[in-house]
Amino acid sequence: MATIDEIIKQEVNPFDPVTFKTGNFWREDQQVAATVDSIHQEAITQVTEVLRLVARDQRTRTILLDGDSGSGKSYLLGRLKKKLNPDAFFIYIDPWADNQHIWRHTLRQMVDSLMQKPEGQESSQLILWLKGLSAFKDRSMMKRILGERGLFIRNFRSTYPSGIYQARDFFGVLYGLTNQDLYFLACDWLRGENLDRDDLNALGVNQPIDNEEAARGIIGNFGRISASTKPIVLCFDQAEMTPKFADGIPNLQSLFNLNRTFHNQYLKNILVIISIVTNQWKVSKERLEQSDLAGIEKQVRLKSINLEQAEALWITRLYPLHDQANPKPDSPLYPLQKQALEQKFPGGRAILRNVLGLGGELFLEHKLGHKPPIDDVATFKLIWIKEFQKTQQKVERIRQFSSVDLTQMLQQAMNALQINTDPNLLNHAKYSSYSFSYQHLDNTERLGIFWNEEPNMTSFNAAMNACEKDLKKNCCDTLILVRAEKLGQAKNKGYKLFKKLFNGSPHRHLTPHLDSIHYLRTYQLLVNSAGAGELVINQKTLTLPRLEQLIRESQVLQNCPLLQDLGLVSKPIIKPDPDLEKIKDFLLNLIKTQFMIGRQKLIDLTLQDFSHIDESQINQQIQTLCQENQITLIPADAKPQDQSVCWKPPTKNNTSP
């Protein structure tokens, strides 16, 4: 076995800033081993007590969770989900694009979370919720009604005779959840997809959930029939990222209107948790009605941690390295010292993120013997790769997002590329939020984007009519329809109008592909994190302008096909093997952030992110970087498994690419 200092030189920084970012607890894989139970234990206890009250009397309650930027609010929501998921159904709701769509956004995210499988369960939360309803308590009855749709609906309607929105359709869709062939279609209806007539007929329902009133009604249904099940916990995270007033203050009124509905309409068994940065809450609450503030049963504030907790956090991060060492270090903090915490935080308390950042800085200084220059772009590229891969795993189809969300994603990406956009191009109550305009790069024409993915052909016909009407008013020089969904058949009115309008002279149609959504969604998640003060690069909390700058410097959006098709980024020169170029870029960025790392550890980490390649391809790229004088191997004559890889920063005499 190696000594602790030998291991430190071979391993990655255990305080790596790539691990700081948190978010959707159904998307992030939190490191349980790196959790210190005592941190924020008071907040966890408070939330647990309120959840028990909800479970006891089924009365809906609201908690406001606030804390400073970097205090660990999103991470705490993940801990709560992990700890309390056996006792409740957990819903994660991220920021919405438009307050006019808050109910539809909430419903969509609610069903998406319910479709997730809790740890240790074979069924989704949605199926577990369905089987927990009082209409299913009689198991012999359940066996009979699952075989016959009409009996299923009659049983549910007799159990819940009043107060159910679109009762026949809703209970019919619940029956569809029990049919393996209809399950995903039923989920699409529940989440508010504007389904086409064929899909509606397959489900046996009359109409889709395509407006705010309908979405509010379906959420109300969940609340009204859930008294016999476990509570539903709705976590509204990063609430400061909601649409803002003209002066930049978050407009929380729509969120609190929604919260008021939960209370006033006597929806049962719901715990609402609203997570927000403290200073944003202080300025936002001044614009809310007193009755809205009274709807908050409990305010839970995340406090800074004490130095004993900070020390314990360092120890948990360092333990995997100590566990490999022989002999064991004298102190579980080695190579760090408690005095460093006392000097940095003389008041005896610190923000969670700052403790981790200090640990990473001191660890690197010990490893190299000096304080190294930090490359923000290299670190950002690694963060991007991690986020992009998680997005690829979780986003499996374009219609996973509403047209409003997709439109906002594209706008945000274009703004990062310094292309100013003007929202709400189409003068239509529904489609204005699906559209925006921008000036061509050479300022010769004004272009418009209309992104519509609703599969319903009646809706598509209405969308084409809206386009024709506004084009006659010269809303823009060129209108681009972005749509991957079907366009209908030659006999359809909407299709005929589409062929007339979007024929390329000058208006045209672009078909987005799923990989474009992966790029746009990854960036949107980073925007949300930056706006909430939760995106950190080398101990620096990124503002949105700095994030946009890093997007341009790193060129990570360069390979987004939709941006290429729009002519907003140039298509890269095709490399002989683009996969090998990606591997080489990853290797170099990882070495730049670690400065020194064991060759075998570098290979293992690369294989984790590029599982489709083999070790020989990685070694080939390591040799290429050596030949380009960007890295060096030490000892040069040692066996590969005994070598370390070191970055060679460019100097006046070393200007390699």
Long-range contacts (C-beta under 8 A, 24 or more apart in sequence): 1-324, 1-325, 1-326, 2-324, 2-325, 2-326, 3-325, 3-326, 3-327, 4-321, 4-322, 4-325, 4-328, 4-329, 4-334, 4-335, 5-335, 7-321, 7-324, 7-325, 8-321, 8-335, 8-363, 8-366, 8-367, 9-367, 9-596, 9-598, 9-644, 10-597, 10-598, 10-600, 10-601, 10-644, 11-321, 11-597, 11-598, 11-601, 12-590, 12-594, 12-597, 12-601, 12-605, 13-360, 13-363, 13-364, 13-367, 13-593, 13-594, 14-317, 14-318, 14-320, 14-321, 14-359, 14-363, 15-317, 15-356, 15-357, 15-359, 15-360, 15-363, 16-360, 16-593, 17-357, 17-360, 17-379, 17-383, 17-536, 17-537, 17-538, 17-539, 18-379, 18-382, 18-383, 18-386, 20-353, 20-356, 20-534, 20-536, 21-383, 21-387, 21-529, 21-534, 21-535, 21-536, 22-72, 22-74, 22-75, 22-78, 22-534, 23-74, 23-94, 23-237, 23-525, 23-528, 23-529, 23-534, 24-92, 24-94, 24-237, 25-74, 25-77, 25-78, 25-81, 25-82, 25-90, 25-92, 25-235, 26-81, 26-90, 26-92, 26-112, 26-113, 26-116, 27-390, 27-394, 28-78, 28-390, 30-75, 30-78, 30-79, 30-82, 32-82, 33-316, 33-319, 33-320, 34-313, 34-316, 34-317, 35-79, 35-316, 36-309, 36-312, 36-313, 36-316, 38-309, 38-312, 39-72, 39-305, 39-309, 39-312, 39-313, 39-352, 40-72, 40-76, 40-79, 40-302, 40-303, 40-305, 42-303, 43-76, 43-300, 43-301, 43-302, 44-76, 44-79, 44-80, 44-83, 46-298, 46-300, 47-80, 47-84, 47-273, 47-300, 48-83, 48-84, 50-271, 50-297, 50-298, 51-84, 51-87, 51-88, 51-231, 51-233, 51-271, 54-231, 54-269, 54-270, 54-271, 55-87, 55-88, 55-230, 55-231, 55-269, 58-227, 58-231, 58-268, 58-269, 59-268, 60-223, 60-262, 60-263, 60-266, 60-267, 60-268, 60-269, 60-270, 60-271, 60-272, 61-270, 61-271, 61-272, 61-297, 61-298, 62-259, 62-262, 62-263, 62-271, 62-272, 62-273, 62-274, 62-295, 62-296, 62-297, 62-298, 63-271, 63-272, 63-273, 63-274, 63-296, 63-297, 63-298, 63-299, 63-300, 64-274, 64-276, 64-281, 64-296, 64-298, 64-299, 64-300, 65-273, 65-274, 65-275, 65-276, 65-300, 65-301, 65-302, 66-275, 66-276, 66-277, 66-278, 66-281, 66-299, 66-300, 66-301, 66-302, 67-277, 67-278, 67-301, 67-302, 67-303, 68-277, 68-278, 68-279, 68-302, 68-304, 68-351, 69-277, 69-351, 69-353, 69-532, 69-533, 69-534, 69-541, 70-351, 70-352, 70-353, 70-354, 70-533, 70-534, 70-536, 70-541, 71-302, 71-303, 71-304, 71-351, 71-352, 71-353, 72-302, 72-352, 72-353, 73-237, 73-275, 73-276, 73-277, 73-302, 74-237, 74-238, 74-275, 74-532, 74-534, 75-352, 76-302, 77-235, 77-237, 77-273, 77-275, 80-233, 80-235, 80-273, 81-233, 81-235, 82-119, 84-233, 85-118, 85-119, 86-118, 87-230, 87-231, 88-230, 88-231, 88-232, 88-233, 88-271, 89-113, 89-114, 89-125, 89-128, 89-129, 89-229, 89-230, 89-231, 89-232, 89-233, 90-125, 90-233, 90-235, 91-232, 91-233, 91-234, 91-235, 92-235, 92-237, 93-234, 93-235, 93-236, 93-237, 94-237, 94-238, 94-525, 94-528, 95-238, 95-239, 95-241, 95-242, 95-528, 95-531, 96-242, 96-243, 97-243, 97-404, 97-405, 97-407, 97-408, 97-433, 98-243, 98-404, 98-408, 98-433, 99-242, 99-243, 99-251, 99-253, 99-254, 100-212, 100-433, 101-212, 101-402, 101-404, 101-433, 102-212, 102-254, 102-255, 102-258, 103-212, 103-215, 103-216, 103-219, 103-258, 104-192, 104-209, 104-211, 104-212, 104-215, 104-402, 105-402, 105-404, 105-405, 106-215, 106-219, 106-234, 106-258, 107-190, 107-191, 107-192, 107-209, 107-215, 107-218, 107-219, 108-191, 108-192, 108-402, 110-191, 110-219, 110-222, 110-234, 111-187, 111-190, 111-191, 112-191, 112-400, 115-187, 126-177, 126-187, 127-177, 129-226, 129-229, 129-230, 129-232, 130-174, 130-177, 130-178, 132-228, 132-229, 132-230, 133-159, 133-225, 133-226, 133-228, 133-229, 134-159, 134-225, 134-227, 134-228, 135-159, 135-160, 137-228, 146-178, 149-175, 149-204, 152-178, 160-224, 160-225, 163-224, 164-221, 164-224, 164-225, 165-214, 165-217, 165-218, 165-220, 165-221, 166-207, 166-214, 166-217, 166-218, 168-205, 169-205, 169-206, 169-207, 170-218, 170-221, 172-203, 172-204, 172-205, 173-203, 173-205, 176-203, 176-204, 188-399, 190-218, 192-218, 192-402, 193-399, 193-454, 193-455, 194-454, 194-455, 194-456, 194-459, 195-455, 195-456, 196-455, 196-456, 196-457, 197-456, 197-457, 197-458, 199-455, 208-456, 210-454, 210-456, 210-459, 216-261, 219-267, 220-261, 220-265, 220-267, 222-267, 223-262, 223-265, 223-267, 223-268, 223-269, 223-270, 224-266, 224-267, 224-268, 226-268, 226-269, 226-270, 227-268, 227-269, 229-269, 230-269, 231-269, 231-270, 231-271, 232-269, 232-270, 232-271, 233-270, 233-271, 233-273, 234-270, 234-271, 234-272, 234-273, 235-273, 235-275, 236-272, 236-273, 236-274, 236-275, 237-275, 238-275, 238-276, 238-528, 238-529, 238-531, 238-532, 238-534, 239-274, 239-275, 239-276, 239-280, 240-276, 240-277, 240-280, 240-281, 240-284, 240-531, 240-532, 241-528, 241-531, 241-532, 245-287, 249-280, 249-283, 249-284, 249-287, 250-276, 250-280, 250-284, 251-284, 251-287, 252-284, 252-285, 252-287, 252-288, 253-287, 253-288, 253-292, 256-288, 256-289, 256-292, 256-295, 257-292, 259-292, 259-295, 260-291, 260-292, 260-295, 263-295, 277-532, 277-533, 303-349, 304-349, 304-350, 304-351, 304-352, 305-349, 305-350, 305-351, 305-352, 305-355, 306-348, 306-349, 307-338, 307-341, 307-342, 307-345, 307-348, 307-349, 307-350, 310-341, 310-345, 310-350, 310-355, 311-338, 311-341, 313-352, 313-355, 313-356, 313-359, 314-341, 314-355, 314-359, 317-356, 317-359, 335-362, 335-363, 335-366, 335-367, 336-362, 336-363, 336-366, 353-536, 353-541, 354-539, 357-536, 357-539, 358-539, 360-539, 361-539, 364-595, 367-595, 367-596, 368-595, 368-596, 372-595, 373-649, 374-538, 374-593, 375-589, 375-592, 375-593, 376-537, 376-538, 376-540, 376-550, 377-550, 377-553, 377-554, 378-588, 378-589, 378-592, 378-593, 379-537, 379-538, 379-589, 379-593, 380-537, 380-550, 380-554, 380-556, 381-554, 381-556, 381-585, 381-586, 381-589, 382-586, 382-589, 382-590, 382-593, 383-526, 383-537, 384-522, 384-526, 384-554, 384-556, 385-586, 385-609, 386-609, 387-522, 387-525, 387-526, 388-518, 388-519, 388-522, 388-556, 389-609, 391-518, 391-521, 391-522, 391-525, 392-518, 395-514, 395-517, 395-518, 395-521, 396-514, 397-514, 398-453, 398-484, 398-485, 398-512, 398-514, 398-517, 399-453, 399-455, 399-485, 400-517, 401-517, 401-521, 402-453, 403-434, 403-451, 403-452, 403-453, 403-454, 404-433, 404-434, 406-451, 406-453, 406-482, 406-517, 406-520, 407-433, 407-434, 407-435, 407-436, 407-449, 407-451, 408-524, 409-517, 409-520, 409-521, 409-523, 409-524, 410-449, 410-451, 410-482, 410-520, 410-562, 411-436, 412-520, 412-523, 412-524, 412-527, 413-519, 413-520, 413-523, 413-557, 413-560, 413-563, 414-438, 414-563, 414-568, 415-548, 416-523, 416-547, 416-548, 416-551, 416-552, 416-557, 417-551, 417-552, 417-557, 417-563, 417-568, 417-569, 418-548, 418-552, 419-568, 425-449, 425-450, 425-470, 425-475, 425-476, 426-450, 426-466, 426-467, 426-470, 426-475, 427-469, 427-470, 427-473, 427-475, 428-466, 428-469, 428-470, 430-462, 430-466, 431-463, 431-466, 434-463, 437-475, 437-476, 441-567, 441-568, 445-477, 445-478, 446-476, 446-477, 446-478, 447-476, 447-477, 447-478, 447-479, 447-480, 448-475, 448-476, 448-478, 448-479, 448-480, 449-479, 449-480, 449-482, 450-479, 450-480, 450-481, 450-482, 451-481, 451-482, 451-483, 452-481, 452-482, 452-483, 452-485, 453-483, 453-484, 453-485, 454-485, 455-485, 455-486, 457-488, 457-492, 457-494, 458-494, 460-487, 460-488, 460-492, 460-494, 460-498, 461-492, 461-493, 461-494, 461-497, 462-494, 463-494, 464-493, 464-494, 464-497, 464-498, 464-501, 465-497, 467-497, 467-501, 468-497, 468-500, 468-501, 471-501, 471-507, 477-506, 478-506, 478-507, 478-508, 479-507, 480-507, 480-508, 480-509, 480-510, 480-566, 481-507, 481-508, 481-509, 481-510, 482-509, 482-510, 482-512, 482-562, 483-509, 483-510, 483-511, 483-512, 484-511, 484-512, 484-513, 510-562, 510-565, 510-566, 512-561, 512-562, 513-561, 513-562, 515-560, 515-561, 516-560, 516-561, 516-562, 516-563, 519-556, 519-557, 519-559, 519-560, 519-562, 519-563, 520-560, 520-562, 523-551, 523-557, 579-610, 579-612, 579-613, 580-617, 580-620, 580-621, 582-610, 583-610, 583-613, 583-617, 583-618, 583-621, 584-621, 584-624, 584-625, 586-610, 587-618, 587-621, 587-622, 587-625, 588-625, 588-630, 588-631, 588-647, 591-625, 591-631, 591-645, 591-646, 591-647, 592-647, 594-647, 595-646, 595-647, 596-644, 596-645, 596-646, 596-647, 597-644, 597-645, 598-643, 598-644, 598-645, 599-633, 599-640, 599-641, 599-643, 599-644, 599-645, 600-640, 600-641, 602-645, 628-656, 628-657, 629-654, 629-656, 630-656, 630-657
